[in-house]
Amino acid sequence: MGLERASWESQFHTIPEPLTFEESKLYLASLSDAALSLIHSFLFRQYHRVRQSSVNYVAAPSGSMQDQVVIQTADEHSMALVHFELRLFHH
């Protein structure tokens, strides 16, 4: 068992069972107006995926060559996108 898993499990009196596929599906279907904060730029095609998980609000660093495509994709999905200048991920 990894250190992270042991640390997580130590927080519980009874360790919860993983969700079944059906439980996961029901839980994801119940989500609405989720928010996502990123430490690096997201590729525009990933916005299609996060929208499926009810993400409507995204905060992401600006300065990517793909910024305009990302803005257009967020607009297509009626997602609120906020760009900030602090980049925590550098190449």
C-alpha positions as a printed NumPy array, in Angstrom:
array([[  0.   ,   0.   ,   0.   ],
       [  1.304,   3.434,  -0.911],
       [  1.982,   6.151,   1.626],
       [ -0.765,   8.371,   0.194],
       [ -3.357,   5.596,   0.45 ],
       [ -2.345,   4.779,   4.038],
       [ -2.564,   8.477,   4.965],
       [ -6.031,   8.748,   3.367],
       [ -7.297,   5.596,   5.066],
       [ -6.062,   6.824,   8.458],
       [ -8.707,   9.58 ,   8.296],
       [-11.594,   7.085,   8.637],
       [-12.934,   4.861,  11.42 ],
       [-14.335,   2.618,   8.67 ],
       [-12.725,   2.765,   5.231],
       [-15.411,   3.476,   2.619],
       [-15.939,   1.007,  -0.192],
       [-15.264,   2.279,  -3.71 ],
       [-18.332,   3.348,  -5.657],
       [-19.734,   0.848,  -8.112],
       [-19.97 ,   1.822, -11.77 ],
       [-23.702,   2.541, -11.348],
       [-23.11 ,   4.622,  -8.201],
       [-20.432,   6.624, -10.011],
       [-22.772,   7.182, -12.928],
       [-25.589,   8.38 , -10.661],
       [-23.25 ,  10.646,  -8.713],
       [-21.843,  12.277, -11.849],
       [-25.363,  12.744, -13.223],
       [-26.35 ,  14.566, -10.018],
       [-23.596,  17.185, -10.338],
       [-24.411,  20.657, -11.57 ],
       [-22.528,  23.94 , -11.76 ],
       [-19.149,  22.435, -10.91 ],
       [-16.038,  24.647, -10.926],
       [-12.536,  23.746, -12.103],
       [ -9.316,  25.57 , -11.278],
       [ -6.204,  24.732, -13.278],
       [ -2.504,  25.238, -12.624],
       [ -1.652,  25.049, -16.322],
       [ -3.377,  25.617, -19.621],
       [ -5.911,  23.018, -20.678],
       [ -6.136,  21.881, -24.264],
       [ -9.387,  22.97 , -25.886],
       [-10.535,  19.377, -26.486],
       [-10.413,  18.746, -22.727],
       [-13.137,  21.369, -22.255],
       [-15.543,  19.056, -24.105],
       [-14.781,  16.357, -21.514],
       [-15.064,  18.501, -18.376],
       [-18.374,  19.884, -19.62 ],
       [-19.698,  16.307, -19.511],
       [-18.923,  16.397, -15.763],
       [-21.118,  19.486, -15.275],
       [-18.228,  21.964, -15.128],
       [-19.598,  25.423, -15.9  ],
       [-16.842,  27.592, -14.397],
       [-13.129,  27.407, -15.197],
       [-10.204,  29.439, -13.858],
       [ -7.02 ,  28.894, -15.874],
       [ -3.746,  30.685, -16.582],
       [ -3.518,  32.672, -19.789],
       [ -0.621,  32.951, -22.178],
       [ -1.047,  29.734, -24.142],
       [ -0.876,  29.742, -27.92 ],
       [ -4.283,  28.011, -27.755],
       [ -5.992,  30.735, -25.659],
       [ -8.304,  31.883, -28.459],
       [ -9.41 ,  28.33 , -29.315],
       [ -9.985,  27.607, -25.612],
       [-12.093,  30.767, -25.264],
       [-14.187,  29.788, -28.295],
       [-14.67 ,  26.244, -26.97 ],
       [-15.704,  27.518, -23.531],
       [-18.15 ,  29.899, -25.221],
       [-19.61 ,  27.034, -27.294],
       [-20.357,  25.172, -24.057],
       [-21.644,  28.3  , -22.25 ],
       [-18.866,  27.938, -19.701],
       [-17.544,  30.91 , -17.733],
       [-13.785,  31.093, -18.266],
       [-11.527,  33.331, -16.189],
       [ -7.901,  33.733, -17.196],
       [ -5.271,  34.746, -14.668],
       [ -1.659,  35.734, -15.25 ],
       [  0.031,  33.647, -12.562],
       [  1.372,  30.498, -14.191],
       [  2.302,  27.751, -11.772],
       [  3.441,  25.366, -14.498],
       [  6.438,  26.224, -16.692],
       [  8.072,  24.267, -19.495]])
